[in-house]
Amino acid sequence: MADHVLLEAGDDLVRQLSHERETVKAVLELVWNALDADATKVDVSIERSVMGAVEKVVVSDNGDGITPEKARTAFRQVGNSDKREGGTTPRLGRPLHGKAGRGRLRAFALGDHTLWASTARAADGRLMRTTIESEVRRRTTWRIDSRPEAETAGAGTSVESWGKQSRHLDRLLEPKAATQITAALAPYLLTWTDVRVTYDGQLIDPLTQIEDEEQSEELSFEHDGESHLFRVRLIHWRTGSERTIALCDAASAPVETIDASAEHSDFAYTAYVVWEPMPRHRNEVPMTTMCT
């Protein structure tokens, strides 16, 4: 029997997080969710209509999945995520990245309907298949259903979003989309070389795109009367026009990005500003202080 879970968040916040212009960021949030579940394979597929428009986006992975117990708590609130303070994944010990449980809401930037289907081992030891559904008209209500799964089934999760008519979805088909995803995932993929991410049939491989790389010694900045240490990792890209500053956690996973395209430069680059407490200071003064 299915449960209906009411999200404990205002509809205005939900609307903001599901802003339709943030399509590439929405895909990235779902990819990070998969990596936080210890996935080693993540595939982003884009289904097109007969006219070539984006019809459905599917993000699938071979991670540990979402248990029925986790589904009923994780889809009940936004904010105060156990991933906000960082930490590592339970099985492989990789750094956690999630942004306070917002990825599930950003999925509405990709479609008016969302379906999460996940296989995981429940608290009682059984392998369970859990589906979580919602639609934009009732985006604070989630229908959750669980049933036993065959022991031969593998763990993992797929997220499907469809039914949105928006020109902003076309950005997912532009070459720049793969470039942005490569830049965001580069430090992670360069560290965890067993992870494979594909986007619309293309393997995301930063090694083939890097022209040069530089790393600073430890630097410092002052905030609230205290000195804080950080470092900068600069990657020069072979192609594209990407010029961004990525504000990162200790694992070099971007928390936020700053568009630096207004600064004149004859090369494409991403500057990763690495500071361990970064996730706790999203949208706060220290971030701008470090870049001035």
C-alpha positions as CSV (number, residue, x, y, z in Angstrom):
1,M,0.0,0.0,0.0
2,A,1.3,3.4,-1.0
3,D,2.0,6.2,1.5
4,H,1.6,9.9,0.7
5,V,4.3,12.1,2.3
6,L,3.8,15.9,2.6
7,L,7.0,17.9,2.1
8,E,7.7,20.2,5.1
9,A,8.6,23.2,3.0
10,G,6.8,26.3,1.7
11,D,5.6,26.1,-1.9
12,D,7.6,29.3,-2.7
13,L,10.8,27.6,-1.7
14,V,9.9,24.5,-3.7
15,R,9.2,26.7,-6.7
16,Q,12.5,28.5,-6.3
17,L,14.5,25.2,-6.2
18,S,12.7,23.8,-9.2
19,H,13.4,26.9,-11.3
20,E,13.2,25.8,-15.0
21,R,16.2,27.8,-16.1
22,E,18.6,25.7,-13.9
23,T,18.5,22.6,-16.1
24,V,22.2,21.8,-16.2
25,K,22.5,22.4,-12.4
26,A,19.5,20.1,-11.9
27,V,21.2,17.3,-13.8
28,L,24.3,17.9,-11.7
29,E,22.4,17.7,-8.5
30,L,21.0,14.3,-9.5
31,V,24.5,13.1,-10.5
32,W,25.9,14.2,-7.1
33,N,23.0,12.3,-5.4
34,A,24.1,9.2,-7.2
35,L,27.8,9.6,-6.3
36,D,26.7,10.2,-2.6
37,A,25.1,6.8,-2.8
38,D,28.5,5.2,-3.7
39,A,27.6,4.8,-7.4
40,T,30.5,3.9,-9.7
41,K,28.4,4.3,-12.8
42,V,26.0,7.2,-13.5
43,D,24.3,7.6,-16.8
44,V,22.3,10.7,-17.9
45,S,20.1,9.9,-20.9
46,I,18.0,12.4,-22.8
47,E,15.0,11.2,-24.8
48,R,14.0,13.4,-27.7
49,S,10.6,14.0,-29.4
50,V,10.2,13.5,-33.1
51,M,10.9,17.2,-33.4
52,G,14.2,16.9,-31.6
53,A,13.1,18.6,-28.4
54,V,13.9,17.2,-25.0
55,E,11.1,14.9,-24.0
56,K,12.4,13.0,-20.9
57,V,15.6,13.1,-18.8
58,V,16.7,9.9,-17.0
59,V,19.6,9.7,-14.5
60,S,20.4,6.2,-13.5
61,D,23.1,4.7,-11.3
62,N,24.4,1.6,-9.6
63,G,24.6,3.1,-6.2
64,D,23.3,1.7,-2.9
65,G,19.8,2.9,-3.5
66,I,17.1,4.4,-1.3
67,T,15.6,2.2,1.4
68,P,11.9,2.5,2.2
69,E,12.8,4.0,5.6
70,K,15.1,6.6,4.0
71,A,12.5,7.5,1.4
72,R,9.9,8.3,4.0
73,T,12.2,10.7,5.9
74,A,14.3,12.2,3.0
75,F,11.2,13.2,1.0
76,R,9.5,14.7,4.0
77,Q,11.7,17.8,4.5
78,V,14.2,20.0,2.7
79,G,17.1,21.5,4.5
80,N,19.0,20.1,7.5
81,S,20.4,17.3,5.4
82,D,22.8,15.0,7.1
83,K,25.1,15.8,4.1
84,R,25.3,19.5,4.8
85,E,28.2,19.1,7.3
86,G,30.3,17.0,4.8
87,G,31.5,13.5,5.9
88,T,32.0,10.4,3.8
89,T,29.9,7.7,2.2
90,P,29.3,4.7,4.4
91,R,30.5,2.0,2.1
92,L,33.4,3.4,0.0
93,G,34.4,6.4,2.2
94,R,34.1,8.9,-0.6
95,P,33.3,12.6,0.3
96,L,29.6,13.5,0.5
97,H,28.5,16.5,-1.5
98,G,24.7,16.8,-1.3
99,K,23.1,20.2,-0.8
100,A,20.7,19.9,2.0
101,G,18.4,17.5,0.2
102,R,17.6,19.9,-2.7
103,G,18.3,17.6,-5.6
104,R,14.9,15.9,-5.5
105,L,13.3,19.3,-5.9
106,R,15.5,20.5,-8.7
107,A,14.3,17.5,-10.7
108,F,11.2,19.6,-11.4
109,A,13.4,21.9,-13.5
110,L,13.6,18.9,-15.9
111,G,10.0,17.8,-16.0
112,D,6.5,18.4,-14.6
113,H,6.4,14.8,-13.5
114,T,9.2,13.0,-11.6
115,L,9.6,9.3,-10.8
116,W,12.3,7.9,-8.5
117,A,12.7,4.1,-8.7
118,S,15.2,2.6,-6.4
119,T,16.4,-0.8,-5.2
120,A,18.1,-1.1,-1.8
121,R,18.4,-3.4,1.2
122,A,15.9,-2.4,3.9
123,A,16.5,-2.4,7.6
124,D,15.0,-6.0,7.9
125,G,17.6,-7.3,5.3
126,R,15.2,-7.7,2.5
127,L,15.9,-6.3,-1.0
128,M,13.1,-3.7,-1.6
129,R,12.0,-1.7,-4.7
130,T,10.8,1.8,-3.7
131,T,9.1,4.2,-6.1
132,I,8.6,7.9,-5.3
133,E,6.3,10.0,-7.5
134,S,5.2,13.6,-7.7
135,E,4.1,16.2,-10.2
136,V,4.6,19.9,-10.4
137,R,0.9,20.6,-9.6
138,R,1.2,19.0,-6.2
139,R,5.0,19.2,-5.7
140,T,4.9,19.2,-1.9
141,T,3.2,15.8,-1.9
142,W,5.1,12.5,-2.7
143,R,3.5,9.1,-3.3
144,I,5.8,6.4,-1.9
145,D,5.4,2.7,-2.6
146,S,7.6,-0.2,-1.6
147,R,7.6,-3.9,-2.5
148,P,10.0,-6.8,-2.1
149,E,12.5,-7.3,-5.0
150,A,14.1,-10.4,-6.3
151,E,17.5,-11.1,-4.7
152,T,19.0,-11.3,-8.1
153,A,18.2,-7.6,-8.7
154,G,21.1,-5.1,-8.3
155,A,20.9,-2.0,-6.2
156,G,20.6,1.3,-7.8
157,T,18.3,4.3,-8.6
158,S,16.8,5.9,-11.6
159,V,15.2,9.3,-11.7
160,E,12.9,10.2,-14.6
161,S,11.6,13.7,-15.4
162,W,9.2,14.4,-18.2
163,G,6.2,16.4,-19.4
164,K,7.7,19.9,-19.4
165,Q,7.4,22.2,-22.4
166,S,10.2,24.7,-22.1
167,R,12.9,26.1,-24.3
168,H,15.2,26.1,-21.3
169,L,15.4,22.3,-21.7
170,D,17.2,22.8,-25.0
171,R,20.2,23.9,-23.1
172,L,20.8,20.3,-22.2
173,L,21.4,19.5,-25.9
174,E,24.0,22.3,-26.3
175,P,27.8,21.4,-26.3
176,K,28.2,23.8,-23.4
177,A,26.1,21.4,-21.1
178,A,28.7,18.6,-21.3
179,T,31.5,21.3,-20.8
180,Q,29.8,22.5,-17.6
181,I,29.3,19.0,-16.3
182,T,32.9,18.1,-17.0
183,A,34.1,21.2,-15.2
184,A,31.9,20.5,-12.1
185,L,32.9,16.9,-11.8
186,A,36.6,17.1,-12.9
187,P,38.3,17.1,-9.4
188,Y,36.1,14.3,-8.3
189,L,36.6,12.1,-11.4
190,L,40.3,12.8,-11.4
191,T,40.5,11.5,-7.8
192,W,38.0,8.6,-7.9
193,T,39.2,7.1,-11.2
194,D,36.8,4.1,-11.0
195,V,33.8,6.3,-11.4
196,R,32.3,6.6,-14.9
197,V,29.7,9.3,-15.8
198,T,28.1,9.5,-19.2
199,Y,26.0,12.3,-20.5
200,D,23.7,11.9,-23.5
201,G,25.9,9.0,-24.7
202,Q,29.2,10.9,-24.1
203,L,31.7,9.8,-21.5
204,I,32.7,12.6,-19.2
205,D,36.5,12.4,-19.2
206,P,38.3,15.5,-17.8
207,L,41.7,14.1,-18.8
208,T,40.9,14.5,-22.5
209,Q,39.9,18.2,-21.9
210,I,42.7,19.5,-19.7
211,E,45.3,21.7,-21.3
212,D,47.2,22.5,-18.1
213,E,46.8,22.5,-14.4
214,E,48.2,24.6,-11.5
215,Q,47.8,24.4,-7.8
216,S,48.5,27.1,-5.2
217,E,50.2,26.8,-1.9
218,E,47.9,27.3,1.1
219,L,46.5,30.8,1.2
220,S,44.6,32.6,3.9
221,F,41.8,35.1,4.4
222,E,40.4,36.9,7.4
223,H,36.8,36.5,8.5
224,D,35.3,37.4,11.9
225,G,38.7,38.1,13.3
226,E,40.0,34.7,12.4
227,S,42.4,33.5,9.7
228,H,41.2,30.7,7.4
229,L,43.3,28.6,5.1
230,F,42.3,27.7,1.6
231,R,43.9,26.7,-1.7
232,V,43.2,27.3,-5.4
233,R,43.3,24.6,-8.1
234,L,43.3,26.1,-11.7
235,I,42.5,23.9,-14.7
236,H,43.0,25.3,-18.2
237,W,40.6,23.7,-20.7
238,R,41.6,22.7,-24.3
239,T,38.3,23.9,-25.8
240,G,35.2,26.0,-24.9
241,S,34.8,29.4,-23.4
242,E,34.2,28.3,-19.8
243,R,35.6,30.8,-17.3
244,T,34.2,30.1,-13.8
245,I,35.2,30.2,-10.2
246,A,34.0,27.1,-8.3
247,L,33.7,27.5,-4.5
248,C,34.4,24.0,-3.3
249,D,34.5,21.8,-0.2
250,A,37.5,19.8,0.9
251,A,37.0,17.2,-1.8
252,S,37.0,20.0,-4.5
253,A,33.3,19.4,-5.1
254,P,31.6,22.7,-6.1
255,V,29.2,24.2,-3.6
256,E,28.5,27.2,-5.7
257,T,29.9,28.7,-8.9
258,I,30.7,32.3,-9.9
259,D,30.6,33.3,-13.6
260,A,34.0,34.9,-14.4
261,S,33.3,35.4,-18.1
262,A,33.3,39.2,-17.8
263,E,37.0,39.0,-17.0
264,H,39.0,39.1,-20.3
265,S,41.1,36.0,-20.9
266,D,42.4,34.2,-23.9
267,F,41.9,30.7,-22.4
268,A,39.0,28.7,-20.8
269,Y,39.5,27.8,-17.2
270,T,37.9,26.8,-13.9
271,A,39.4,28.0,-10.7
272,Y,38.5,25.7,-7.8
273,V,38.6,27.6,-4.5
274,V,39.0,24.7,-1.9
275,W,37.9,25.4,1.7
276,E,36.8,22.6,4.0
277,P,33.9,24.6,5.7
278,M,32.5,25.9,2.4
279,P,29.2,23.9,2.6
280,R,28.4,25.6,5.9
281,H,28.8,29.0,4.5
282,R,26.8,28.9,1.3
283,N,25.7,32.4,0.2
284,E,27.7,34.0,3.0
285,V,30.4,36.7,3.1
286,P,33.5,34.4,3.3
287,M,32.9,33.2,-0.2
288,T,33.1,36.6,-1.8
289,T,36.0,37.6,0.6
290,M,38.1,34.7,-0.7
291,C,37.7,35.9,-4.3
292,T,38.6,39.5,-3.8
